Amino acid sequence: MNLQIRTFKESLVNQINSSELPIEVKRMCVSEILQQLEIVSNEIVNKELLEIEKKKAEESNEEVTE
């Protein structure tokens, strides 16, 4: 997994560096991508938290009925 992460990161950096766009444009693009990833990441974490809470509630209900 660590190798996959490093390879992914290096490929992104190489792709960005190979572009002839001005550095500020590259920075803005990367910043926008980061913002989008943060939004999606937060949504995924919130879904996972809801699932955990739902399972706990179900387990509590099962304990009460037993």
N, C-alpha and C positions, 0 to 999 in steps of 0.2 A: 504494500500500500504506500509506503513512504517513497518508493521509486516512482510509482504512478503519480503521486502528488508533485514530486520534483520535476518529472518529465512534463507534466501538464503546465506547471508554472513556467518552466523554461521555454516551452513552446509559445505561451502567451507573450512572454517578454521578447522573444525573437520576432514574433509577428509584429508586435508594436514597434520595436526598434527598426524593423525593415521598411516600415511605412515612411513615405517621404513627407507626410503631413508635419506641420509645425509641432513642436513639443507641447505647446499649450493646448492644441486641438487634441493631441493624444491624451493629455492629462484630463481634459474635460470628458472625453469619451470613457476613459477608465473610471472616472468619478461617477458618471451616470450609470455605468454597469454595476459598480459597487452599490449604489443606492437601490437599484432594481434587485440585486441579489439579497440585500438586507431585508427588503420588503418580503420577498419570497421566503427567506429563511425564517423571519418572524411568523409568517403565516403557518409554516410547517411546524414550528415549535408550539404555537398556540393550538394547532390541531392535536399534536401529541399530548399536550397537557389536558385537553378536553377528554381525550380517549382514556388517559390515566384516571382522571376524576370519575369518568363514567364507570370504569372497571371497579374502582373503589366503592362507588355507590352500589353497584350490583352486588359486590361481595358483602357489603354491609346488609343489604336486603336479604341475601341468602342466609346470613348468620341469624338474623332476626326471625326468619321463618322456620329455622331448624329447631 
